[in-house]
Amino acid sequence: MERAGRAIAERARAIAVDTGSPILVVAGPGNNGGDAWVAAARLRETFHRVVVLDVAGTEPKAAEARAAKAAYAARGGDVVREWPQGRHALVIDGLLGIGLARDVDPPYAALIGRINASGCPVLAIDLPSGLDSDTGRARGTAVRATHTLTFIALKPGLLTGEGPELCGRLDVDDLGTGEAARKAAPGADLTAADVRGWLTPRARDAHKGSFGTVAIVGGNRGMVGAALLAARAALHCGAGKVYVGLLAADAPTVDLVQPELMLRPVDDALSAHVLVVGPGAGASHSTTSASMFERIVLPAVMNSAKPIVIDADALNAVAVHESLRAALSTPRKAPTVLTPHPGEAARLLKSDTNAVQADRIGSALEIARRFNAEVVLKGAGSVCASPDGRWAINTSGNPGLASGGTGDVLAGIIGALLCQGLDGAQALRYGVCLHGAAADSLVARGIGPAGLTASEVIVEARALLNAWTLRSASSREERVGGSGGE
C-alpha cells in the first residue's frame, strides 16, 4: 500500500499542473481508499494542497489503510465528508477497487456522477470505480477517468469492453514484482513488441512458392467488394499468390484495381494452401433453404486438411446449421481460425450480444473451446482466445476501424500470415495486432479516424509488416547478392 500510494502521488504531481487549486482525493472504505490516504500524505509532503473526501467516515477494514488514514490526520491534513465546493487541480479516484461484484450502490453512484461532472482531470487508482476488472463492463455506472495507474499487472477489464473508454491514459506500476505476475497470468495484453520476430526476413533466393497460396471464397451478388478487400489484404501482407473464388453469378473475371489477384471458379480456388471463407458470402439464415455456399462449399472447407479462416457470413451459417456446427466441432489437424464480431459470437453461442459484451473474455474462450479454434472476438480491445484457455487482449486500434470492410481486411491478413508459416495462434495474434496498429499509424498521420477506409488499412499494414521484420544493420541484408524471382 505504501508503494502504491507513493506511485499515485508521483503520477498526480505530473498531472496536476494547476498548483493554485487543491487536489481532491476520494477515499473509499477498502484498500483503494488506503492507497488514496497514503497518496494524500505524500502529496502534502511536497507542499501540494490536498483535501480528502472520506466517503465512509469509519475506520478502514485493512490495518494498512487504518494506519495510512491515521498518519494523514496526525499531520493535520484536511478531511471532509461532503463534496467540497470550488475547482480542483485533480480528482484522485480511490472509491472502489477490483472486488466489485454487483452494480454500484446508489450513494456511491451519485458520487461517481459528481466525479464525472467535475470537469477536472481524474486519476483512477488501479481502475476506474465501477468498472468490472475482469469483463470491462461498467457495473451500473463508472468513473470516466482521464488517467489510470494500475498495479502489479494489467486487468482485463481495462483493455476490453468499456474499459479503454473509461480508463483514459493507462499506466502500469508493478510495485517491484517484475515480470512474475505477468507471466503467471492466463492472459495478457497484446502489443507489437510481442509479435515482432515471429516473421523472419525473406531469403534472397525466395520465390512466390515460398509463401504459399491463399484463397478467398465469398463475394456474393452485391458483396463482391468484401472478398476483393480480403484478397487485396492477403496479397499486400505477404501471400505468394491469392485466388479469389467469387460466388456471384455475374462476378468479374479480373480485379482491375489489383490485377495480380487470380479470380477463379470456387472449385479451383479451393486448391489453395490456406482457405479464407465468408467475406461477402451471404447466408440464407434458414435451416430449410441452405444456399450452395452452405450446402457444398463450407462442408468441403471444414473437411479439408488445410488451415482455414472462417469469417462473416460463414460464421452465421455455422450458427444456423447443426451439420456445420458438428463438422466444425470435430477436431482438425490444421489450424482453424474464427473471427466473429459480438453479434456473430452471440449467434454461435445461442446467446445475445449483451451477454457476450458483458463477458468478452469468457465468450471468446467458450467459442474457442466449443469449436477447437483460435478465436478473435472483435471490438474495442479485441480478445484473442485459444482452446487451451490462453487469451490476449489487443491494445492497438481505434474507432477508425468501425467502418465497412475492415473485418474483411483482417481475415485476409490472417490468411496471408498462415501462408507464411505462422501457426494458428500466432497468425491470429499477429494479424489482429497489425490490423489495429495500421489504423493507429494512419490516425497518427491525420488520416481518420472519421472516414478511415479498409483500403487504406491494407496499404499501411504492408508498411508496418515490413518494418516489423527488418533486419538489423549487421544482418546479411547489407551483403551484396542476387534477389529472388518468381
Residue pairs with C-beta under 8 A, 6 or more apart in sequence:
1 31
1 34
1 35
1 38
1 62
1 64
1 65
1 68
2 38
2 64
2 68
3 173
3 175
3 176
4 35
4 38
4 125
4 126
4 151
4 173
4 175
5 34
5 35
5 36
5 37
5 38
5 39
5 41
5 42
5 68
6 38
6 39
6 42
7 149
7 151
7 173
7 175
8 35
8 36
8 38
8 39
8 92
8 123
8 125
8 149
9 38
9 39
9 42
9 43
9 46
11 123
11 147
11 149
11 171
12 23
12 39
12 43
12 48
12 90
12 92
12 123
13 43
13 46
13 48
15 90
15 121
15 123
15 146
15 147
16 23
16 48
16 89
16 90
16 121
17 89
18 87
18 89
18 90
19 48
19 89
20 89
21 49
21 86
21 87
21 88
21 89
22 48
22 49
22 50
22 51
22 78
22 84
22 86
22 88
22 89
23 40
23 43
23 48
23 49
23 50
23 51
23 88
23 89
23 90
23 91
23 92
24 51
24 52
24 53
24 84
24 88
24 90
24 91
24 92
24 118
24 120
25 36
25 37
25 39
25 40
25 43
25 50
25 51
25 52
25 53
25 91
25 92
25 94
26 36
26 53
26 55
26 91
26 92
26 93
26 94
26 95
26 111
26 115
27 33
27 36
27 37
27 40
27 52
27 53
27 54
27 55
27 69
27 94
27 95
28 36
28 55
28 56
28 94
28 95
28 96
28 97
28 108
28 129
29 55
29 56
29 58
29 60
29 61
30 60
30 61
30 62
30 65
30 96
30 97
30 99
31 62
31 64
31 65
31 97
32 94
32 95
32 96
32 97
32 125
32 126
32 129
33 55
33 56
33 60
33 65
33 94
33 95
34 60
34 62
34 64
34 65
34 66
34 68
34 69
35 68
35 94
35 125
35 126
36 52
36 92
36 94
36 125
37 52
37 60
37 65
37 68
37 69
37 71
37 72
37 94
38 68
39 92
39 94
39 125
40 50
40 52
40 72
40 77
40 92
41 68
41 71
41 72
41 75
41 77
43 50
44 50
44 72
44 75
44 77
49 89
50 77
50 78
51 78
51 79
51 80
51 84
51 88
52 72
52 77
52 78
52 79
52 80
53 80
53 81
53 82
53 83
53 84
54 69
54 79
54 80
54 81
55 95
55 108
55 111
57 81
59 66
59 69
60 66
60 68
60 69
72 79
73 79
83 111
83 114
87 119
87 120
88 118
88 120
89 120
89 121
90 120
90 121
90 122
90 123
91 115
91 118
91 120
91 121
91 122
91 123
92 122
92 123
92 125
93 115
93 122
93 123
93 124
93 125
93 128
93 129
93 143
93 145
94 125
95 108
95 111
95 112
95 115
95 129
95 143
96 104
96 108
96 129
96 130
97 125
97 126
97 127
98 126
98 127
98 133
98 155
100 130
100 131
100 132
100 133
100 139
102 139
103 139
103 140
104 112
104 129
104 130
104 139
104 140
104 141
104 142
108 129
108 130
109 130
109 140
109 141
112 129
112 130
112 141
112 142
112 143
113 141
115 122
115 129
115 143
116 122
116 143
116 144
121 146
121 147
122 128
122 143
122 144
122 145
122 146
122 147
122 168
123 145
123 146
123 147
123 148
123 149
124 143
124 145
124 147
124 148
124 149
124 167
124 168
125 149
126 148
126 149
126 150
126 151
126 155
127 133
127 148
127 150
127 155
127 157
127 158
127 163
127 167
128 142
128 143
128 144
128 145
128 148
128 166
128 167
129 142
129 143
130 138
130 139
130 140
130 141
130 142
130 143
131 137
131 138
131 139
131 142
131 143
131 157
131 158
131 162
131 163
131 166
131 167
132 138
132 139
132 157
133 155
133 156
133 157
133 158
134 155
134 156
134 157
134 359
134 361
135 156
135 157
135 160
135 161
135 358
135 359
135 360
135 361
135 362
136 156
136 157
136 158
136 159
136 160
136 161
136 162
136 163
136 164
136 360
136 381
137 157
137 161
137 162
137 357
137 358
137 359
138 162
138 166
142 162
142 166
143 166
144 165
144 166
144 168
145 166
145 167
145 168
146 168
146 169
147 168
147 169
147 171
148 158
148 167
148 168
148 169
148 170
148 171
149 171
149 172
149 173
150 158
150 170
150 171
150 172
150 173
151 172
151 173
151 174
151 175
152 174
152 175
152 177
152 181
153 172
153 174
153 177
153 181
153 182
153 185
154 170
154 172
154 182
154 188
154 189
156 163
156 187
156 361
156 393
157 163
158 164
158 167
158 170
159 189
159 381
159 393
159 394
159 395
160 360
160 361
160 379
160 380
160 381
160 382
160 383
160 393
161 357
161 360
161 379
161 380
161 381
162 380
163 380
163 381
164 170
164 380
164 381
165 380
174 181
174 182
182 188
186 389
186 390
186 391
187 361
187 390
187 391
187 392
187 393
188 194
188 392
188 393
189 392
189 393
189 394
189 395
190 384
190 392
190 393
190 394
190 395
190 396
190 429
190 432
190 433
191 395
191 396
191 433
192 396
192 433
192 437
192 468
194 392
194 429
194 433
195 426
195 429
195 430
195 433
195 434
195 468
196 468
196 469
198 422
198 426
198 430
199 238
199 417
199 420
199 422
199 430
199 465
199 468
199 469
200 469
201 469
201 470
201 471
201 475
201 477
202 210
202 484
203 210
203 484
204 476
204 481
204 482
204 483
204 484
205 482
205 484
206 484
207 240
207 484
207 485
207 486
208 240
208 241
208 486
209 240
210 240
210 484
211 238
211 239
211 240
211 419
211 420
212 239
212 240
212 241
212 272
212 273
212 274
212 418
212 419
212 420
213 239
213 240
213 241
213 242
213 243
213 272
213 273
213 274
213 419
214 234
214 239
214 241
214 242
214 243
214 272
214 273
214 274
214 275
214 276
214 412
214 415
214 416
214 418
214 419
215 242
215 243
215 244
215 245
215 269
215 270
215 271
215 272
215 274
215 275
215 276
216 227
216 230
216 231
216 234
216 242
216 243
216 244
216 245
216 269
216 276
216 279
216 411
216 412
216 415
217 227
217 245
217 247
217 266
217 269
217 270
217 275
217 276
217 277
217 278
217 281
217 297
217 301
218 226
218 227
218 230
218 245
218 246
218 247
218 277
218 278
218 279
218 280
218 281
218 312
218 313
218 314
219 225
219 226
219 227
219 228
219 244
219 246
219 247
219 248
219 251
219 279
219 280
219 281
220 247
220 248
220 280
220 281
220 282
220 293
221 247
221 248
221 249
221 250
221 282
222 248
223 248
223 279
223 280
223 281
223 282
224 246
224 248
224 251
224 252
224 280
225 280
225 405
226 279
226 280
226 312
226 405
226 408
227 244
227 246
227 279
227 280
227 281
227 408
228 244
228 255
228 257
228 258
228 261
229 279
229 405
229 408
229 409
229 412
229 454
229 455
229 458
230 276
230 279
230 311
230 408
230 409
230 411
230 412
230 415
231 242
231 244
231 255
231 258
231 261
231 412
232 255
232 257
232 258
232 261
232 409
232 412
232 455
232 458
233 408
233 409
233 410
233 411
233 412
233 413
233 416
233 457
233 458
233 461
234 242
234 276
234 412
234 413
234 415
234 416
234 419
235 242
235 258
235 260
235 261
235 416
236 458
236 459
236 461
236 462
237 412
237 413
237 416
237 417
237 434
237 458
237 461
237 462
237 465
238 416
238 417
238 419
238 420
238 465
239 274
239 415
239 416
239 419
239 420
240 419
241 262
241 272
242 260
242 261
242 262
243 261
243 262
243 263
243 264
243 268
243 269
243 271
243 272
244 255
244 261
244 262
244 263
244 264
244 269
245 264
245 265
245 266
245 267
245 268
245 269
245 270
246 252
246 263
246 266
247 266
247 281
247 282
247 292
247 293
247 297
251 263
252 263
253 263
254 263
255 261
255 263
266 297
270 297
270 300
270 301
270 304
272 306
273 306
273 307
273 419
274 306
274 307
274 308
274 309
274 415
274 418
274 419
275 301
275 304
275 306
275 307
275 308
275 309
275 415
276 308
276 309
276 311
276 411
276 412
276 414
276 415
277 297
277 298
277 301
277 308
277 309
277 310
277 311
277 314
278 310
278 311
278 312
278 313
278 314
278 315
278 411
279 311
279 312
279 407
279 408
279 411
279 412
280 312
280 313
280 408
281 293
281 312
281 313
281 314
281 317
282 291
282 293
282 313
283 291
283 293
283 294
283 313
283 314
283 316
283 317
283 320
284 290
284 291
284 294
284 317
284 320
285 316
285 320
286 320
287 320
287 321
287 322
290 317
290 321
293 313
293 314
293 317
294 317
294 321
294 324
298 314
298 317
298 318
298 324
298 327
299 323
299 324
299 327
301 308
301 310
302 308
302 324
302 327
302 328
302 330
302 332
303 327
304 334
305 332
305 333
305 334
306 334
307 334
307 335
307 336
307 337
307 418
307 424
308 332
308 334
308 335
308 336
308 337
309 337
309 338
309 339
309 411
309 414
309 415
309 418
310 318
310 328
310 336
310 337
310 338
310 339
310 373
311 338
311 339
311 407
311 408
311 410
311 411
312 339
312 344
312 407
312 408
312 411
315 338
315 339
315 340
315 344
315 347
315 348
316 344
316 347
317 324
318 324
318 325
318 328
318 348
318 371
319 325
319 344
319 347
319 348
319 350
320 347
328 336
328 371
328 373
329 370
329 371
329 372
331 372
332 372
335 374
335 418
335 423
335 424
335 427
336 371
336 372
336 373
336 374
336 424
337 373
337 374
337 375
337 376
337 414
337 418
337 424
337 427
337 428
338 348
338 367
338 368
338 371
338 373
338 374
338 375
338 376
339 375
339 376
339 378
339 407
339 410
339 411
339 414
340 348
340 367
340 375
340 376
340 377
340 378
341 377
341 378
341 379
341 407
342 353
342 356
342 357
342 360
342 377
342 378
342 379
343 353
345 351
345 356
345 363
345 364
345 367
345 377
346 352
346 353
346 355
346 356
348 367
348 370
348 371
349 355
349 356
349 363
349 366
349 367
349 370
351 363
355 363
356 363
356 377
357 379
360 377
360 379
360 381
360 383
361 383
361 385
361 391
361 393
363 377
363 383
364 375
364 376
364 377
364 383
364 384
364 385
364 391
365 375
365 385
365 389
365 391
367 373
367 375
367 377
367 385
368 374
368 375
368 385
368 386
368 387
369 387
372 387
373 387
373 424
374 384
374 385
374 386
374 387
374 424
374 425
374 427
374 428
375 383
375 384
375 385
375 386
375 428
376 382
376 383
376 384
376 385
376 410
376 428
376 432
377 383
377 385
378 407
378 410
380 397
381 393
381 394
381 395
382 393
382 394
382 397
382 432
382 436
383 391
383 392
383 393
383 394
384 391
384 392
384 393
384 394
384 425
384 428
384 429
384 432
385 391
386 425
390 425
392 429
394 429
394 432
394 433
394 436
395 436
396 433
396 435
396 436
396 437
396 439
396 440
397 435
397 436
397 437
397 439
397 440
398 436
398 439
398 440
398 443
398 448
398 449
399 449
400 439
400 442
400 443
400 448
400 449
400 450
400 452
401 435
401 436
401 439
401 452
401 457
403 452
403 453
403 454
404 454
405 453
405 454
405 455
406 435
406 439
406 454
406 457
408 454
409 435
409 454
409 457
409 458
409 461
410 431
410 432
410 435
413 431
413 434
413 435
413 461
414 427
414 428
414 431
414 432
417 426
417 427
417 430
417 431
418 424
418 427
422 430
434 461
434 464
434 465
434 468
435 457
435 461
437 461
437 464
438 457
438 458
438 460
438 461
438 463
438 464
439 448
439 449
439 452
439 457
439 460
441 460
441 463
441 464
442 448
442 452
442 456
442 457
442 460
443 449
443 452
447 456
448 456
470 477
471 477
471 478
